[in-house]
Amino acid sequence: MSDTEDGAVNFDPEKFRVSYDDFIRFLDGVSMSMVCPHCGTSGAWNVFTGNADGSDDQVLTTYKMPIAGTNFYRISFAMSCENCGTYRSIYTQRVISWLLDNPPAAEI
């Protein structure tokens, strides 16, 4: 993803909208380890939700991380270990791709 030539950001967070329930379905579906790699706590992660004051807490917060020295950026979701605070960033495109390939059972 890139900014436009005039420096204006061409970014629509709605394109990366994922519900909390779908994110948990993704984590379960890819069998991601929920053991913290730093402190060893199992299953105690905070998933960040809401993009603004008054926003829906059932929608994941979308982070836009610039790539140094370029006009490009990566979009991610985040979660942190409840015990030690280790921060885990999950690439948004991978989550969305998996969700599109794996609709909920009721939608099949």
VENNOR-V73207 format. One record per helix or strand of 3 or more residues. SS is the DSSP state (A for helix, B for strand). FROM is the first residue (numbers start at 1). TO is the last residue. If there is no record, write none. Layout:
SS|FROM|TO ; SS|FROM|TO
//
This chain:
A|13|16 ; A|20|29 ; B|45|47 ; B|63|66 ; B|72|81 ; B|87|91 ; A|92|101 ; A|105|107
//
